[in-house]
Amino acid sequence: MQPVQCANCGNRVLVEKFSPSHTSVQWLDDAESACPEFARRAALGEHSKWIPTCPALRDSIERAVADGELPTDEHRREPVPGRLG
């Protein structure tokens, strides 16, 4: 997993891009306290586990892919430990 920082709020997450449509995100902090979008929606009564993503974070991840900073599995620079091939 590679670190990615949200261009909007500075929150950092770990990301692995398996394909153009499959992205795995691991939050390093509680989403509702780390992300203004999650905090806003939580304040409206929505639980973070039902919020699919933050648009600003998604844009930051896509920018990292476009800039070559976050490879997809088919463009991975180094093998993933424990994964064959």
C-alpha positions in Angstrom: 0.0 0.0 0.0 1.2 3.5 -0.8 0.5 6.7 1.2 -1.7 9.3 -0.5 -2.5 12.7 1.0 -5.8 14.4 0.3 -5.1 17.7 -1.6 -8.2 19.3 0.2 -7.6 18.6 3.9 -4.2 16.9 4.1 -5.5 13.6 5.6 -3.3 10.7 4.8 -4.4 7.2 3.9 -2.8 4.1 2.5 -4.0 3.0 -0.9 -3.6 0.1 -3.2 -4.9 0.3 -6.7 -5.7 -3.2 -8.1 -7.3 -1.9 -11.3 -8.9 1.3 -12.7 -12.1 0.4 -10.9 -10.8 -1.4 -7.8 -9.2 0.7 -5.1 -8.4 -0.3 -1.5 -8.1 2.4 1.1 -6.8 2.0 4.6 -7.5 4.9 6.9 -4.7 5.8 9.4 -7.0 7.7 11.6 -10.8 7.7 12.4 -12.5 8.9 9.2 -15.0 11.0 11.0 -12.2 13.0 12.8 -9.6 13.0 10.0 -11.8 14.0 7.1 -14.0 17.1 6.9 -16.5 15.4 4.5 -16.9 12.4 6.7 -17.3 14.7 9.8 -19.9 16.8 8.0 -21.9 13.7 7.0 -21.6 12.1 10.5 -22.9 15.4 12.0 -26.0 14.9 9.8 -26.4 11.4 11.4 -24.8 9.2 8.7 -22.4 6.5 10.1 -19.0 6.5 8.4 -19.3 2.8 7.5 -22.1 3.8 5.0 -20.2 6.6 3.4 -18.5 5.2 0.3 -15.8 7.8 -0.2 -14.8 11.5 0.1 -14.8 13.1 -3.4 -11.7 15.1 -2.6 -9.8 12.1 -1.4 -11.0 10.1 -4.5 -9.7 12.9 -6.7 -6.4 12.9 -4.9 -6.0 9.2 -5.4 -6.9 9.5 -9.1 -4.4 12.3 -9.4 -1.7 10.1 -7.8 -2.5 7.4 -10.4 -2.4 9.9 -13.3 0.9 11.3 -12.1 2.4 7.8 -11.9 2.8 8.0 -8.1 0.3 5.2 -7.4 0.6 2.3 -9.9 -2.2 -0.2 -10.5 -1.3 -3.9 -10.0 -0.6 -4.2 -13.7 2.0 -1.4 -13.5 3.4 -2.2 -10.1 7.0 -1.3 -9.6 7.8 -4.0 -7.0 6.2 -7.2 -6.0 3.7 -7.4 -3.2 5.0 -9.6 -0.4 3.1 -12.9 -0.1 1.5 -12.5 -3.6 2.7 -14.7 -6.5 3.5 -13.3 -9.8 
